Amino acid sequence: MEKKLYRSQNNRMLAGVCGGLGEYLNLDPTVIRVVWALISLLGGTGLLLYLICIFIIPENPLYY
């Protein structure tokens, strides 16, 4: 079965990007959220990248 990257419907804080990445990479989404926050605070590009991911990564269709 092929794995696909989706925004999470059940493991989300804002839009489900970090939850979806955690499910896809089999990592704890909290780790991804902390790393993403550090990137956002240190360089500022994390916020822009998050906004882009909201529009690029589709929501998981299995939960509709």
PDB file of N, H, CA, C and O in Angstrom:
ATOM      1  N   MET A   1       0.831  -1.182   0.000  1.00  0.00           N
ATOM      2  CA  MET A   1       0.000   0.000   0.000  1.00  0.00           C
ATOM      3  C   MET A   1       0.880   1.252   0.000  1.00  0.00           C
ATOM      4  O   MET A   1       1.835   1.353   0.771  1.00  0.00           O
ATOM      5  N   GLU A   2       0.554   2.179  -0.854  1.00  0.00           N
ATOM      6  H   GLU A   2      -0.222   2.097  -1.480  1.00  0.00           H
ATOM      7  CA  GLU A   2       1.328   3.403  -0.994  1.00  0.00           C
ATOM      8  C   GLU A   2       0.912   4.427   0.062  1.00  0.00           C
ATOM      9  O   GLU A   2      -0.276   4.670   0.272  1.00  0.00           O
ATOM     10  N   LYS A   3       1.897   5.016   0.715  1.00  0.00           N
ATOM     11  H   LYS A   3       2.863   4.819   0.544  1.00  0.00           H
ATOM     12  CA  LYS A   3       1.640   6.049   1.714  1.00  0.00           C
ATOM     13  C   LYS A   3       1.504   7.394   1.020  1.00  0.00           C
ATOM     14  O   LYS A   3       2.264   7.711   0.105  1.00  0.00           O
ATOM     15  N   LYS A   4       0.530   8.181   1.462  1.00  0.00           N
ATOM     16  H   LYS A   4      -0.088   7.923   2.205  1.00  0.00           H
ATOM     17  CA  LYS A   4       0.348   9.519   0.920  1.00  0.00           C
ATOM     18  C   LYS A   4       0.320  10.526   2.059  1.00  0.00           C
ATOM     19  O   LYS A   4      -0.118  10.222   3.168  1.00  0.00           O
ATOM     20  N   LEU A   5       0.788  11.707   1.769  1.00  0.00           N
ATOM     21  H   LEU A   5       1.144  11.953   0.867  1.00  0.00           H
ATOM     22  CA  LEU A   5       0.826  12.778   2.757  1.00  0.00           C
ATOM     23  C   LEU A   5      -0.480  13.549   2.705  1.00  0.00           C
ATOM     24  O   LEU A   5      -0.857  14.091   1.666  1.00  0.00           O
ATOM     25  N   TYR A   6      -1.166  13.591   3.839  1.00  0.00           N
ATOM     26  H   TYR A   6      -0.860  13.150   4.683  1.00  0.00           H
ATOM     27  CA  TYR A   6      -2.398  14.357   3.986  1.00  0.00           C
ATOM     28  C   TYR A   6      -2.315  15.180   5.256  1.00  0.00           C
ATOM     29  O   TYR A   6      -1.566  14.842   6.173  1.00  0.00           O
ATOM     30  N   ARG A   7      -3.087  16.268   5.314  1.00  0.00           N
ATOM     31  H   ARG A   7      -3.696  16.542   4.570  1.00  0.00           H
ATOM     32  CA  ARG A   7      -3.247  16.986   6.569  1.00  0.00           C
ATOM     33  C   ARG A   7      -4.154  16.161   7.462  1.00  0.00           C
ATOM     34  O   ARG A   7      -5.167  15.630   7.005  1.00  0.00           O
ATOM     35  N   SER A   8      -3.800  16.053   8.715  1.00  0.00           N
ATOM     36  H   SER A   8      -2.977  16.484   9.086  1.00  0.00           H
ATOM     37  CA  SER A   8      -4.532  15.211   9.652  1.00  0.00           C
ATOM     38  C   SER A   8      -5.869  15.837  10.030  1.00  0.00           C
ATOM     39  O   SER A   8      -5.974  17.051  10.203  1.00  0.00           O
ATOM     40  N   GLN A   9      -6.878  15.000  10.153  1.00  0.00           N
ATOM     41  H   GLN A   9      -6.793  14.014  10.012  1.00  0.00           H
ATOM     42  CA  GLN A   9      -8.191  15.446  10.598  1.00  0.00           C
ATOM     43  C   GLN A   9      -8.361  15.272  12.110  1.00  0.00           C
ATOM     44  O   GLN A   9      -9.093  16.029  12.748  1.00  0.00           O
ATOM     45  N   ASN A  10      -7.688  14.280  12.673  1.00  0.00           N
ATOM     46  H   ASN A  10      -7.093  13.666  12.154  1.00  0.00           H
ATOM     47  CA  ASN A  10      -7.883  13.986  14.090  1.00  0.00           C
ATOM     48  C   ASN A  10      -6.701  14.394  14.970  1.00  0.00           C
ATOM     49  O   ASN A  10      -6.831  14.393  16.194  1.00  0.00           O
ATOM     50  N   ASN A  11      -5.570  14.738  14.394  1.00  0.00           N
ATOM     51  H   ASN A  11      -5.465  14.738  13.400  1.00  0.00           H
ATOM     52  CA  ASN A  11      -4.390  15.124  15.162  1.00  0.00           C
ATOM     53  C   ASN A  11      -3.945  16.502  14.688  1.00  0.00           C
ATOM     54  O   ASN A  11      -2.919  16.645  14.024  1.00  0.00           O
ATOM     55  N   ARG A  12      -4.730  17.503  15.037  1.00  0.00           N
ATOM     56  H   ARG A  12      -5.564  17.386  15.577  1.00  0.00           H
ATOM     57  CA  ARG A  12      -4.447  18.840  14.533  1.00  0.00           C
ATOM     58  C   ARG A  12      -4.528  19.874  15.638  1.00  0.00           C
ATOM     59  O   ARG A  12      -5.310  19.748  16.581  1.00  0.00           O
ATOM     60  N   MET A  13      -3.707  20.892  15.501  1.00  0.00           N
ATOM     61  H   MET A  13      -3.071  20.994  14.736  1.00  0.00           H
ATOM     62  CA  MET A  13      -3.763  22.054  16.384  1.00  0.00           C
ATOM     63  C   MET A  13      -4.344  23.233  15.595  1.00  0.00           C
ATOM     64  O   MET A  13      -5.259  23.913  16.060  1.00  0.00           O
ATOM     65  N   LEU A  14      -3.803  23.461  14.409  1.00  0.00           N
ATOM     66  H   LEU A  14      -3.059  22.909  14.031  1.00  0.00           H
ATOM     67  CA  LEU A  14      -4.297  24.535  13.549  1.00  0.00           C
ATOM     68  C   LEU A  14      -4.939  23.940  12.298  1.00  0.00           C
ATOM     69  O   LEU A  14      -6.163  23.852  12.197  1.00  0.00           O
ATOM     70  N   ALA A  15      -4.114  23.540  11.364  1.00  0.00           N
ATOM     71  H   ALA A  15      -3.120  23.611  11.446  1.00  0.00           H
ATOM     72  CA  ALA A  15      -4.640  23.042  10.089  1.00  0.00           C
ATOM     73  C   ALA A  15      -4.311  21.581   9.842  1.00  0.00           C
ATOM     74  O   ALA A  15      -4.717  21.032   8.818  1.00  0.00           O
ATOM     75  N   GLY A  16      -3.584  20.931  10.750  1.00  0.00           N
ATOM     76  H   GLY A  16      -3.254  21.377  11.582  1.00  0.00           H
ATOM     77  CA  GLY A  16      -3.284  19.517  10.609  1.00  0.00           C
ATOM     78  C   GLY A  16      -2.024  19.192   9.836  1.00  0.00           C
ATOM     79  O   GLY A  16      -1.775  18.031   9.512  1.00  0.00           O
ATOM     80  N   VAL A  17      -1.218  20.215   9.534  1.00  0.00           N
ATOM     81  H   VAL A  17      -1.420  21.158   9.797  1.00  0.00           H
ATOM     82  CA  VAL A  17       0.008  19.982   8.762  1.00  0.00           C
ATOM     83  C   VAL A  17       1.006  19.141   9.561  1.00  0.00           C
ATOM     84  O   VAL A  17       1.503  18.134   9.057  1.00  0.00           O
ATOM     85  N   CYS A  18       1.299  19.534  10.780  1.00  0.00           N
ATOM     86  H   CYS A  18       0.895  20.352  11.190  1.00  0.00           H
ATOM     87  CA  CYS A  18       2.270  18.800  11.607  1.00  0.00           C
ATOM     88  C   CYS A  18       1.740  17.413  11.978  1.00  0.00           C
ATOM     89  O   CYS A  18       2.501  16.446  12.019  1.00  0.00           O
ATOM     90  N   GLY A  19       0.448  17.320  12.245  1.00  0.00           N
ATOM     91  H   GLY A  19      -0.170  18.105  12.211  1.00  0.00           H
ATOM     92  CA  GLY A  19      -0.151  16.015  12.527  1.00  0.00           C
ATOM     93  C   GLY A  19      -0.058  15.088  11.336  1.00  0.00           C
ATOM     94  O   GLY A  19       0.226  13.900  11.490  1.00  0.00           O
ATOM     95  N   GLY A  20      -0.295  15.619  10.155  1.00  0.00           N
ATOM     96  H   GLY A  20      -0.526  16.584  10.030  1.00  0.00           H
ATOM     97  CA  GLY A  20      -0.182  14.823   8.935  1.00  0.00           C
ATOM     98  C   GLY A  20       1.245  14.392   8.667  1.00  0.00           C
ATOM     99  O   GLY A  20       1.486  13.254   8.264  1.00  0.00           O
ATOM    100  N   LEU A  21       2.197  15.293   8.887  1.00  0.00           N
ATOM    101  H   LEU A  21       2.002  16.218   9.214  1.00  0.00           H
ATOM    102  CA  LEU A  21       3.608  14.928   8.718  1.00  0.00           C
ATOM    103  C   LEU A  21       4.018  13.860   9.728  1.00  0.00           C
ATOM    104  O   LEU A  21       4.777  12.948   9.402  1.00  0.00           O
ATOM    105  N   GLY A  22       3.514  13.978  10.946  1.00  0.00           N
ATOM    106  H   GLY A  22       2.897  14.719  11.211  1.00  0.00           H
ATOM    107  CA  GLY A  22       3.815  12.974  11.966  1.00  0.00           C
ATOM    108  C   GLY A  22       3.272  11.613  11.595  1.00  0.00           C
ATOM    109  O   GLY A  22       3.952  10.602  11.771  1.00  0.00           O
ATOM    110  N   GLU A  23       2.055  11.574  11.083  1.00  0.00           N
ATOM    111  H   GLU A  23       1.503  12.395  10.940  1.00  0.00           H
ATOM    112  CA  GLU A  23       1.469  10.303  10.650  1.00  0.00           C
ATOM    113  C   GLU A  23       2.233   9.725   9.457  1.00  0.00           C
ATOM    114  O   GLU A  23       2.447   8.515   9.384  1.00  0.00           O
ATOM    115  N   TYR A  24       2.638  10.572   8.541  1.00  0.00           N
ATOM    116  H   TYR A  24       2.464  11.555   8.600  1.00  0.00           H
ATOM    117  CA  TYR A  24       3.350  10.125   7.344  1.00  0.00           C
ATOM    118  C   TYR A  24       4.744   9.597   7.678  1.00  0.00           C
ATOM    119  O   TYR A  24       5.181   8.591   7.119  1.00  0.00           O
ATOM    120  N   LEU A  25       5.442  10.281   8.592  1.00  0.00           N
ATOM    121  H   LEU A  25       5.087  11.098   9.045  1.00  0.00           H
ATOM    122  CA  LEU A  25       6.814   9.911   8.949  1.00  0.00           C
ATOM    123  C   LEU A  25       6.893   8.978  10.152  1.00  0.00           C
ATOM    124  O   LEU A  25       7.990   8.598  10.563  1.00  0.00           O
ATOM    125  N   ASN A  26       5.752   8.603  10.724  1.00  0.00           N
ATOM    126  H   ASN A  26       4.861   8.912  10.390  1.00  0.00           H
ATOM    127  CA  ASN A  26       5.698   7.759  11.922  1.00  0.00           C
ATOM    128  C   ASN A  26       6.488   8.384  13.071  1.00  0.00           C
ATOM    129  O   ASN A  26       7.236   7.704  13.773  1.00  0.00           O
ATOM    130  N   LEU A  27       6.304   9.693  13.245  1.00  0.00           N
ATOM    131  H   LEU A  27       5.697  10.245  12.674  1.00  0.00           H
ATOM    132  CA  LEU A  27       6.927  10.435  14.343  1.00  0.00           C
ATOM    133  C   LEU A  27       5.835  11.071  15.180  1.00  0.00           C
ATOM    134  O   LEU A  27       4.704  11.246  14.727  1.00  0.00           O
ATOM    135  N   ASP A  28       6.190  11.412  16.403  1.00  0.00           N
ATOM    136  H   ASP A  28       7.109  11.270  16.771  1.00  0.00           H
ATOM    137  CA  ASP A  28       5.268  12.127  17.276  1.00  0.00           C
ATOM    138  C   ASP A  28       5.069  13.540  16.716  1.00  0.00           C
ATOM    139  O   ASP A  28       6.047  14.263  16.526  1.00  0.00           O
ATOM    140  N   PRO A  29       3.832  13.943  16.451  1.00  0.00           N
ATOM    141  CA  PRO A  29       3.592  15.283  15.907  1.00  0.00           C
ATOM    142  C   PRO A  29       4.085  16.408  16.813  1.00  0.00           C
ATOM    143  O   PRO A  29       4.354  17.510  16.334  1.00  0.00           O
ATOM    144  N   THR A  30       4.207  16.147  18.106  1.00  0.00           N
ATOM    145  H   THR A  30       3.989  15.251  18.494  1.00  0.00           H
ATOM    146  CA  THR A  30       4.707  17.164  19.022  1.00  0.00           C
ATOM    147  C   THR A  30       6.151  17.528  18.685  1.00  0.00           C
ATOM    148  O   THR A  30       6.531  18.696  18.763  1.00  0.00           O
ATOM    149  N   VAL A  31       6.944  16.545  18.316  1.00  0.00           N
ATOM    150  H   VAL A  31       6.635  15.597  18.253  1.00  0.00           H
ATOM    151  CA  VAL A  31       8.339  16.794  17.922  1.00  0.00           C
ATOM    152  C   VAL A  31       8.364  17.677  16.677  1.00  0.00           C
ATOM    153  O   VAL A  31       9.152  18.619  16.597  1.00  0.00           O
ATOM    154  N   ILE A  32       7.516  17.376  15.722  1.00  0.00           N
ATOM    155  H   ILE A  32       6.876  16.610  15.787  1.00  0.00           H
ATOM    156  CA  ILE A  32       7.461  18.160  14.495  1.00  0.00           C
ATOM    157  C   ILE A  32       6.999  19.586  14.804  1.00  0.00           C
ATOM    158  O   ILE A  32       7.523  20.545  14.237  1.00  0.00           O
ATOM    159  N   ARG A  33       6.033  19.724  15.690  1.00  0.00           N
ATOM    160  H   ARG A  33       5.607  18.945  16.151  1.00  0.00           H
ATOM    161  CA  ARG A  33       5.542  21.056  16.066  1.00  0.00           C
ATOM    162  C   ARG A  33       6.639  21.891  16.733  1.00  0.00           C
ATOM    163  O   ARG A  33       6.766  23.083  16.451  1.00  0.00           O
ATOM    164  N   VAL A  34       7.425  21.277  17.611  1.00  0.00           N
ATOM    165  H   VAL A  34       7.322  20.309  17.840  1.00  0.00           H
ATOM    166  CA  VAL A  34       8.500  21.997  18.297  1.00  0.00           C
ATOM    167  C   VAL A  34       9.566  22.432  17.296  1.00  0.00           C
ATOM    168  O   VAL A  34      10.026  23.573  17.333  1.00  0.00           O
ATOM    169  N   VAL A  35       9.956  21.531  16.407  1.00  0.00           N
ATOM    170  H   VAL A  35       9.582  20.604  16.377  1.00  0.00           H
ATOM    171  CA  VAL A  35      10.960  21.874  15.391  1.00  0.00           C
ATOM    172  C   VAL A  35      10.430  22.976  14.491  1.00  0.00           C
ATOM    173  O   VAL A  35      11.157  23.914  14.167  1.00  0.00           O
ATOM    174  N   TRP A  36       9.170  22.873  14.084  1.00  0.00           N
ATOM    175  H   TRP A  36       8.579  22.110  14.347  1.00  0.00           H
ATOM    176  CA  TRP A  36       8.567  23.880  13.209  1.00  0.00           C
ATOM    177  C   TRP A  36       8.513  25.237  13.915  1.00  0.00           C
ATOM    178  O   TRP A  36       8.771  26.269  13.295  1.00  0.00           O
ATOM    179  N   ALA A  37       8.181  25.240  15.195  1.00  0.00           N
ATOM    180  H   ALA A  37       7.971  24.403  15.699  1.00  0.00           H
ATOM    181  CA  ALA A  37       8.137  26.495  15.961  1.00  0.00           C
ATOM    182  C   ALA A  37       9.524  27.115  16.061  1.00  0.00           C
ATOM    183  O   ALA A  37       9.671  28.331  15.935  1.00  0.00           O
ATOM    184  N   LEU A  38      10.540  26.292  16.287  1.00  0.00           N
ATOM    185  H   LEU A  38      10.421  25.305  16.390  1.00  0.00           H
ATOM    186  CA  LEU A  38      11.907  26.811  16.352  1.00  0.00           C
ATOM    187  C   LEU A  38      12.336  27.417  15.028  1.00  0.00           C
ATOM    188  O   LEU A  38      12.968  28.473  14.996  1.00  0.00           O
ATOM    189  N   ILE A  39      11.990  26.746  13.933  1.00  0.00           N
ATOM    190  H   ILE A  39      11.476  25.888  13.959  1.00  0.00           H
ATOM    191  CA  ILE A  39      12.315  27.277  12.611  1.00  0.00           C
ATOM    192  C   ILE A  39      11.599  28.606  12.392  1.00  0.00           C
ATOM    193  O   ILE A  39      12.170  29.543  11.834  1.00  0.00           O
ATOM    194  N   SER A  40      10.351  28.682  12.834  1.00  0.00           N
ATOM    195  H   SER A  40       9.887  27.921  13.288  1.00  0.00           H
ATOM    196  CA  SER A  40       9.577  29.915  12.673  1.00  0.00           C
ATOM    197  C   SER A  40      10.166  31.060  13.494  1.00  0.00           C
ATOM    198  O   SER A  40      10.238  32.195  13.022  1.00  0.00           O
ATOM    199  N   LEU A  41      10.583  30.762  14.710  1.00  0.00           N
ATOM    200  H   LEU A  41      10.525  29.840  15.093  1.00  0.00           H
ATOM    201  CA  LEU A  41      11.126  31.796  15.577  1.00  0.00           C
ATOM    202  C   LEU A  41      12.529  32.239  15.170  1.00  0.00           C
ATOM    203  O   LEU A  41      12.861  33.420  15.264  1.00  0.00           O
ATOM    204  N   LEU A  42      13.341  31.305  14.724  1.00  0.00           N
ATOM    205  H   LEU A  42      13.072  30.345  14.648  1.00  0.00           H
ATOM    206  CA  LEU A  42      14.729  31.626  14.409  1.00  0.00           C
ATOM    207  C   LEU A  42      14.893  32.271  13.039  1.00  0.00           C
ATOM    208  O   LEU A  42      15.679  33.203  12.873  1.00  0.00           O
ATOM    209  N   GLY A  43      14.148  31.770  12.063  1.00  0.00           N
ATOM    210  H   GLY A  43      13.510  31.012  12.198  1.00  0.00           H
ATOM    211  CA  GLY A  43      14.351  32.305  10.724  1.00  0.00           C
ATOM    212  C   GLY A  43      13.144  32.996  10.135  1.00  0.00           C
ATOM    213  O   GLY A  43      13.268  33.808   9.218  1.00  0.00           O
ATOM    214  N   GLY A  44      11.988  32.676  10.655  1.00  0.00           N
ATOM    215  H   GLY A  44      11.887  32.017  11.399  1.00  0.00           H
ATOM    216  CA  GLY A  44      10.778  33.280  10.134  1.00  0.00           C
ATOM    217  C   GLY A  44      10.204  32.591   8.916  1.00  0.00           C
ATOM    218  O   GLY A  44       9.070  32.871   8.527  1.00  0.00           O
ATOM    219  N   THR A  45      10.963  31.697   8.305  1.00  0.00           N
ATOM    220  H   THR A  45      11.884  31.470   8.620  1.00  0.00           H
ATOM    221  CA  THR A  45      10.472  31.023   7.100  1.00  0.00           C
ATOM    222  C   THR A  45       9.496  29.900   7.431  1.00  0.00           C
ATOM    223  O   THR A  45       8.761  29.441   6.557  1.00  0.00           O
ATOM    224  N   GLY A  46       9.481  29.459   8.665  1.00  0.00           N
ATOM    225  H   GLY A  46      10.078  29.831   9.376  1.00  0.00           H
ATOM    226  CA  GLY A  46       8.589  28.368   9.055  1.00  0.00           C
ATOM    227  C   GLY A  46       7.129  28.740   8.917  1.00  0.00           C
ATOM    228  O   GLY A  46       6.316  27.912   8.506  1.00  0.00           O
ATOM    229  N   LEU A  47       6.786  29.959   9.251  1.00  0.00           N
ATOM    230  H   LEU A  47       7.446  30.631   9.586  1.00  0.00           H
ATOM    231  CA  LEU A  47       5.402  30.412   9.135  1.00  0.00           C
ATOM    232  C   LEU A  47       4.966  30.459   7.677  1.00  0.00           C
ATOM    233  O   LEU A  47       3.867  30.017   7.342  1.00  0.00           O
ATOM    234  N   LEU A  48       5.807  30.986   6.824  1.00  0.00           N
ATOM    235  H   LEU A  48       6.699  31.346   7.097  1.00  0.00           H
ATOM    236  CA  LEU A  48       5.493  31.024   5.395  1.00  0.00           C
ATOM    237  C   LEU A  48       5.372  29.617   4.830  1.00  0.00           C
ATOM    238  O   LEU A  48       4.461  29.336   4.051  1.00  0.00           O
ATOM    239  N   LEU A  49       6.274  28.740   5.215  1.00  0.00           N
ATOM    240  H   LEU A  49       7.014  28.968   5.848  1.00  0.00           H
ATOM    241  CA  LEU A  49       6.231  27.356   4.750  1.00  0.00           C
ATOM    242  C   LEU A  49       4.965  26.647   5.234  1.00  0.00           C
ATOM    243  O   LEU A  49       4.379  25.852   4.498  1.00  0.00           O
ATOM    244  N   TYR A  50       4.542  26.932   6.470  1.00  0.00           N
ATOM    245  H   TYR A  50       5.018  27.578   7.068  1.00  0.00           H
ATOM    246  CA  TYR A  50       3.320  26.338   7.013  1.00  0.00           C
ATOM    247  C   TYR A  50       2.111  26.784   6.198  1.00  0.00           C
ATOM    248  O   TYR A  50       1.250  25.970   5.862  1.00  0.00           O
ATOM    249  N   LEU A  51       2.046  28.064   5.884  1.00  0.00           N
ATOM    250  H   LEU A  51       2.745  28.725   6.157  1.00  0.00           H
ATOM    251  CA  LEU A  51       0.934  28.576   5.081  1.00  0.00           C
ATOM    252  C   LEU A  51       0.905  27.945   3.694  1.00  0.00           C
ATOM    253  O   LEU A  51      -0.167  27.637   3.172  1.00  0.00           O
ATOM    254  N   ILE A  52       2.060  27.754   3.106  1.00  0.00           N
ATOM    255  H   ILE A  52       2.931  28.005   3.529  1.00  0.00           H
ATOM    256  CA  ILE A  52       2.130  27.099   1.797  1.00  0.00           C
ATOM    257  C   ILE A  52       1.659  25.656   1.908  1.00  0.00           C
ATOM    258  O   ILE A  52       0.930  25.174   1.041  1.00  0.00           O
ATOM    259  N   CYS A  53       2.068  24.962   2.966  1.00  0.00           N
ATOM    260  H   CYS A  53       2.660  25.353   3.671  1.00  0.00           H
ATOM    261  CA  CYS A  53       1.675  23.563   3.161  1.00  0.00           C
ATOM    262  C   CYS A  53       0.162  23.416   3.339  1.00  0.00           C
ATOM    263  O   CYS A  53      -0.417  22.414   2.921  1.00  0.00           O
ATOM    264  N   ILE A  54      -0.474  24.404   3.952  1.00  0.00           N
ATOM    265  H   ILE A  54      -0.004  25.218   4.292  1.00  0.00           H
ATOM    266  CA  ILE A  54      -1.926  24.348   4.124  1.00  0.00           C
ATOM    267  C   ILE A  54      -2.616  24.234   2.768  1.00  0.00           C
ATOM    268  O   ILE A  54      -3.594  23.502   2.620  1.00  0.00           O
ATOM    269  N   PHE A  55      -2.104  24.958   1.787  1.00  0.00           N
ATOM    270  H   PHE A  55      -1.310  25.553   1.906  1.00  0.00           H
ATOM    271  CA  PHE A  55      -2.734  24.964   0.474  1.00  0.00           C
ATOM    272  C   PHE A  55      -2.267  23.828  -0.427  1.00  0.00           C
ATOM    273  O   PHE A  55      -2.995  23.416  -1.329  1.00  0.00           O
ATOM    274  N   ILE A  56      -1.061  23.318  -0.193  1.00  0.00           N
ATOM    275  H   ILE A  56      -0.469  23.653   0.540  1.00  0.00           H
ATOM    276  CA  ILE A  56      -0.513  22.258  -1.056  1.00  0.00           C
ATOM    277  C   ILE A  56      -0.932  20.865  -0.596  1.00  0.00           C
ATOM    278  O   ILE A  56      -1.300  20.026  -1.418  1.00  0.00           O
ATOM    279  N   ILE A  57      -0.879  20.611   0.708  1.00  0.00           N
ATOM    280  H   ILE A  57      -0.580  21.292   1.377  1.00  0.00           H
ATOM    281  CA  ILE A  57      -1.178  19.272   1.236  1.00  0.00           C
ATOM    282  C   ILE A  57      -2.691  19.140   1.411  1.00  0.00           C
ATOM    283  O   ILE A  57      -3.297  19.925   2.141  1.00  0.00           O
ATOM    284  N   PRO A  58      -3.306  18.159   0.751  1.00  0.00           N
ATOM    285  CA  PRO A  58      -4.768  18.010   0.865  1.00  0.00           C
ATOM    286  C   PRO A  58      -5.164  17.406   2.215  1.00  0.00           C
ATOM    287  O   PRO A  58      -4.372  16.732   2.873  1.00  0.00           O
ATOM    288  N   GLU A  59      -6.408  17.668   2.604  1.00  0.00           N
ATOM    289  H   GLU A  59      -7.052  18.215   2.069  1.00  0.00           H
ATOM    290  CA  GLU A  59      -6.938  17.033   3.816  1.00  0.00           C
ATOM    291  C   GLU A  59      -7.194  15.566   3.544  1.00  0.00           C
ATOM    292  O   GLU A  59      -7.442  15.173   2.404  1.00  0.00           O
ATOM    293  N   ASN A  60      -7.137  14.767   4.574  1.00  0.00           N
ATOM    294  H   ASN A  60      -6.936  15.086   5.501  1.00  0.00           H
ATOM    295  CA  ASN A  60      -7.336  13.335   4.446  1.00  0.00           C
ATOM    296  C   ASN A  60      -8.801  13.053   4.043  1.00  0.00           C
ATOM    297  O   ASN A  60      -9.715  13.371   4.803  1.00  0.00           O
ATOM    298  N   PRO A  61      -9.025  12.468   2.869  1.00  0.00           N
ATOM    299  CA  PRO A  61     -10.393  12.231   2.401  1.00  0.00           C
ATOM    300  C   PRO A  61     -11.089  11.069   3.118  1.00  0.00           C
ATOM    301  O   PRO A  61     -12.299  10.897   2.968  1.00  0.00           O
ATOM    302  N   LEU A  62     -10.354  10.275   3.888  1.00  0.00           N
ATOM    303  H   LEU A  62      -9.371  10.415   4.010  1.00  0.00           H
ATOM    304  CA  LEU A  62     -10.936   9.105   4.536  1.00  0.00           C
ATOM    305  C   LEU A  62     -11.854   9.480   5.679  1.00  0.00           C
ATOM    306  O   LEU A  62     -12.647   8.651   6.127  1.00  0.00           O
ATOM    307  N   TYR A  63     -11.766  10.716   6.166  1.00  0.00           N
ATOM    308  H   TYR A  63     -11.122  11.389   5.803  1.00  0.00           H
ATOM    309  CA  TYR A  63     -12.542  11.130   7.312  1.00  0.00           C
ATOM    310  C   TYR A  63     -13.813  11.872   6.928  1.00  0.00           C
ATOM    311  O   TYR A  63     -14.530  12.359   7.802  1.00  0.00           O
ATOM    312  N   TYR A  64     -14.103  11.965   5.630  1.00  0.00           N
ATOM    313  H   TYR A  64     -13.520  11.568   4.920  1.00  0.00           H
ATOM    314  CA  TYR A  64     -15.328  12.640   5.194  1.00  0.00           C
ATOM    315  C   TYR A  64     -16.441  11.664   5.021  1.00  0.00           C
ATOM    316  O   TYR A  64     -17.551  12.053   4.657  1.00  0.00           O
TER     317      TYR A  64
END
